[in-house]
Amino acid sequence: MCLAIPSKILSIRGHTAEIDVGGNTKEVNIILTPEAKVGDYVLIHAGFAIQVIDEQAAAEIFEAWEEAYAALQ
Amino acid sequence: MQPYNNKDHARQLLERLHQEAVRPVAVMEVCGTHTVVISRTGIRAALRDAVTLVSGPGCPVCVTSQGDVDAMVELASRGLTVYTFGDMMRVPGTADSLETVRARGGRVRLAYSPADAVAHAASRPAEQVVFLAVGFETTAPGVALALRQARDLGLGNFTVYPAHKLIPPALRALLDREEAKVAGFLLPGHVSTVIGRQALSFLARDYGLPAAIAGFESVDILMAVDRLTEMMARGEVAVVNMYPRAVREEGNRLALDAMWSCFEPCDASWRGLGAIAASGLNLRDRWRDFDARCRYGVSAREAPVRAGCRCGDVLRGKVLPPACTLFAQVCTPARPQGPCMVSSEGACAAYFRYERGDGCDRGPEGSGDAGPR
């Protein structure tokens, strides 16, 4: 139920975005993520984008963990 | 998305977790999707000596009360067009499930999105359409948007059965009642995406418990568990966001605004936990015309669960699925006796498929070719 898939936005028309889902395309409502742009990855849940994925934040947490692991070796 | 499934990272994390463990600590994971991923990837078993991951009431289908299920089945039996998320179809009510009603000719349809139900209502004005609004804070904003759309379209034939539930009050109830004897929590990544980290900070502030918000890939979960055990080892009490690519401090304000514009908190009955104050969502007065319970005079009544069914105890983390005498004997994915076995995110279904100790993945139907995982 909390299943939400990160999907890339291919095009936007008003509040509707066409997203790439494993090679197929699908339309979703992006009214909850007005900052989303073509090329962004958004989290889709039950036909609605609920967040734009912040890859920068992802990279930072990963680097922090990798440093911590390296320090243990 | 590559690093989150990276096997090397996963192996390193598992190694570190085992090194750090003095004795197994109990952590509750409160998200149905986490329950399944943790079982399916073998994380639960792999961490057994270090961390005991106990499933909590994180599956919205599973915590829907028997009374609500019966009311939904009643609506489907009245010739209405009922749209539901797939997992609800086979949940056994007292006499029937949505699926058995459909088999007898009831118009029960699968919804991928509440927008599907609105579209159907718009294109078929002769049908009365009801959407079964089950789900946590992840789902409720979308239902609110669907309601707005129905109103904008002037639809007189669309209603919802409100059965949404809120996670923070359930966590408080578990802790206040001392149900959850755990040292920390793994928190749901997508509920948190909507409500924000700050909505969960009460776990540290009011209960002195550490918690980590986790994403859904194996490395996400392991990183969150690792951070949790690190906090426990240091006596650090905080609610940390280990899913920053999706979860912000304040969540998604637009989603929350949409949700609160249509809904207000109400007391709700949770399977297994009983009544929890302010843990459900009711339609606000100005949206009452869209409430299927009012329009059709249907409501949830106290209803007993199947004899022997321990879904309630499983949902509170009191017992593991195998402790239920029905588990894997009478109750299987093919013949479920309760929602925890029906739902793709139910703990019993996850244990049946992935935790039966012989290394065999029984696949989504539970009866696929057995083979080593």
Chai-1 contact restraints between the chains, C-beta under 6 A:
chainA,res_idxA,chainB,res_idxB,connection_type,confidence,min_distance_angstrom,max_distance_angstrom,comment,restraint_id
A,M1,B,G32,contact,1.0,0.0,6.0,A-B,restraint_1
A,M1,B,P60,contact,1.0,0.0,6.0,A-B,restraint_2
A,M1,B,G135,contact,1.0,0.0,6.0,A-B,restraint_3
A,M1,B,E345,contact,1.0,0.0,6.0,A-B,restraint_4
A,C2,B,C31,contact,1.0,0.0,6.0,A-B,restraint_5
A,C2,B,T33,contact,1.0,0.0,6.0,A-B,restraint_6
A,C2,B,T138,contact,1.0,0.0,6.0,A-B,restraint_7
A,C2,B,P188,contact,1.0,0.0,6.0,A-B,restraint_8
A,C2,B,H190,contact,1.0,0.0,6.0,A-B,restraint_9
A,L3,B,T33,contact,1.0,0.0,6.0,A-B,restraint_10
A,A4,B,H190,contact,1.0,0.0,6.0,A-B,restraint_11
A,L32,B,L254,contact,1.0,0.0,6.0,A-B,restraint_12
A,L32,B,A255,contact,1.0,0.0,6.0,A-B,restraint_13
A,L43,B,A246,contact,1.0,0.0,6.0,A-B,restraint_14
A,H45,B,T138,contact,1.0,0.0,6.0,A-B,restraint_15
A,A46,B,S113,contact,1.0,0.0,6.0,A-B,restraint_16
A,A46,B,T139,contact,1.0,0.0,6.0,A-B,restraint_17
A,A46,B,G142,contact,1.0,0.0,6.0,A-B,restraint_18
A,G47,B,S113,contact,1.0,0.0,6.0,A-B,restraint_19
A,G47,B,A115,contact,1.0,0.0,6.0,A-B,restraint_20
A,F48,B,G142,contact,1.0,0.0,6.0,A-B,restraint_21
A,I50,B,T193,contact,1.0,0.0,6.0,A-B,restraint_22
A,I50,B,N252,contact,1.0,0.0,6.0,A-B,restraint_23
A,I50,B,A255,contact,1.0,0.0,6.0,A-B,restraint_24
A,Q51,B,T193,contact,1.0,0.0,6.0,A-B,restraint_25
A,Q51,B,A246,contact,1.0,0.0,6.0,A-B,restraint_26
A,Q51,B,N252,contact,1.0,0.0,6.0,A-B,restraint_27
A,I53,B,R245,contact,1.0,0.0,6.0,A-B,restraint_28
A,D54,B,R245,contact,1.0,0.0,6.0,A-B,restraint_29
A,A57,B,P244,contact,1.0,0.0,6.0,A-B,restraint_30
A,A57,B,R245,contact,1.0,0.0,6.0,A-B,restraint_31
A,A58,B,R245,contact,1.0,0.0,6.0,A-B,restraint_32
A,I61,B,P244,contact,1.0,0.0,6.0,A-B,restraint_33
A,F62,B,P3,contact,1.0,0.0,6.0,A-B,restraint_34
A,W65,B,M223,contact,1.0,0.0,6.0,A-B,restraint_35
A,Y69,B,Q12,contact,1.0,0.0,6.0,A-B,restraint_36
